[in-house]
Amino acid sequence: MTTNSKETKELSIQRQRMGKEIRRLREEKGFGLNEFAVDVEINQGNMSRIERGLQGVAMDTLTRIAKRLGVPMYRLLAVAEGAILPIESEGSALLPVVRIGHIGTLRDLMKKKGTTTMDVSEQLNVPVVSGSAAGLQGDFVLELRGAAARSMAPDYQAGDQAVISMSTDPEPGDHVIAKLKNQKEAIFRVYKPRSDGSIDLEPLNDDWPTVKIDTKNPGEIVGVMVERRHPRRRD
């Protein structure tokens, strides 16, 4: 089999996976095919062919389909690639998985009323996972890499994940994400408030400095870790 024929076969399989998932979600939500096609501004025949995997779908159309289905566009793309998605159970919620470099943009997004996990996933181009958190606005998963992991070693390793809540007030000893006004990238540290109103952000790794938030070095606590995860690593 030539390379082109292999690529064509894989593309066909991806279309079939995505189409099947779109149809499953549409029927699960009780949308008729014609009704749904009108809602997403596409011809009924084309919508039928998409669901049967006989036709590709443009990204702007896929965006409208995902929005109408109430799922992140990432989910549909992940299904097309054959990814195993997390199982959503009652009381769980899909949470975006971000890295420390996303925090500034994420914070700004979450300040906008009505921002959803789907909005975050699409705008930051990040995946989602199932979370046991309540799914409040501002809950997300921080994947620790680079300085965020090294500053909190050896307790944390690269690849560890922390479920972060932006609606939880920090208490002394909590592990928090902070954004300093004079620093582009956020930091992950231990929260230590002082009697004078300043805040010490202490690392667990003694090789890294303690950062202070005060009038001379303004900043804010973006979120508090409410759950810690250790994804299984491959040797």
Beta strands, then each sheet from edge to edge (+ up, - down):
strand 1: 93-98
strand 2: 128-131
strand 3: 140-143
strand 4: 161-165
strand 5: 175-180
strand 6: 187-193
strand 7: 199-202
strand 8: 211-213
strand 9: 219-229
sheet 1: 2+ 1- 3- 4+ 9- 5+ 6- 7+ 8-
end
